[in-house]
């Protein structure tokens, strides 16, 4: 099993990179070459070797969280490496984990190749496993004084997902203070997604 590569970029395309490791070139499939250094520069990838009857294909990721999410997605029935790679090309690992944990089908179906049925299956099969990737739902936190409040947990989750203070405040303003954290987070993510779509049309 090839689990890690460190070398130099010999060539790169939109979704593949050739890593030169001491004169041996490894063809690695990646979600996007955007995070791969230019040709000739050093690169380090966490990898997953997928073996089939007629092929051995290497998939690589610049961080371990992406690799762990890739491997997690593969445990769902009907999800192959190409679809898992497409998911990571569309969303960050933490966004995918949050979407699965909160049953956010809308976020999952934004991935090319994932329809509503596949998204529902991902939620059903992975919801109980998703916390195992990093130990907890992204952003799960304790409010001041050690007391959990739904909005405080949603706020921390959104911040950990990379949303700005203004975006978070706007999303929280539309939520009632009481409710299930998963449901509130799902609604906040949908609100932020709708705002981003509207902004892109302007």
Residue, then its C-alpha position, 0 to 999 in steps of 0.5 A: x500500500x502506498x500511503x504517502x508520497x514526497x517528491x517533486x512535481x514532474x507534470x500536472x494537469x487539471x486532475x492529475x499530477x506526476x510526482x517524481x520520487x527519486x527518479x520514479x514517476x507516480x501518476x496521482x489523481x487529485x481533486x484539483x491541481x489548484x493546490x498542487x505546486x508548479x512543475x519542479x517544486x516539492x510536493x507532499x501527498x497523502x495517498x490511497x491506492x485503489x486496486x481493481x482487477x484490471x488497474x491500480x490507481x493512486x489518489x492523492x490529497x495535500x492534507x490528511x483530512x481530505x484523505x480520511x474523508x475520501x476513504x470514508x465516502x468509499x465505505x458507502x455502497x455505490x460510491x466509487x473513487x471517481x465520485x468521492x474525488x468529485x465530492x472533494x473537488x466540490x466541497x472541503x472535507x469539513x463541509x462534506x462531513x457537516x453536510x452528512x452529519x446534519x442531513x444536508x441533502x442540498x449541499x451533497x447534491x451540489x456534487x456532480x454525480x450525486x442525486x437525491x437518492x445517493x445523497x440520502x444513502x450517504x447520510x443514512x450509511x455515514x451519519x454515525x461514522x462521520x464523527x470518527x474522522x476528526x472526533x466530533x462534528x466540526x465546530x462543536x463547542x461549549x459556550x461560556x460557563x460550560x453550558x451548551x447552547x444551540x446557537x453557540x454551537x452553530x456559530x462555532x461550526x460556521x466559523x470553523x467552516x470558514x464563514x466570516x463574522x458578518x455572514x455568520x451573524x446574518x445566518x444566525x439572525x434567521x434562526x430561533x434560539x431553541x432547536x436541534x443543533x443539526x437542524x439549525x446548522x442545516x438551515x444556516x448552511x442553506x441560507x448561506x448557500x442561497x446568499x452566495x448563489x444570489x450574490x454570484x448572479x449580481 
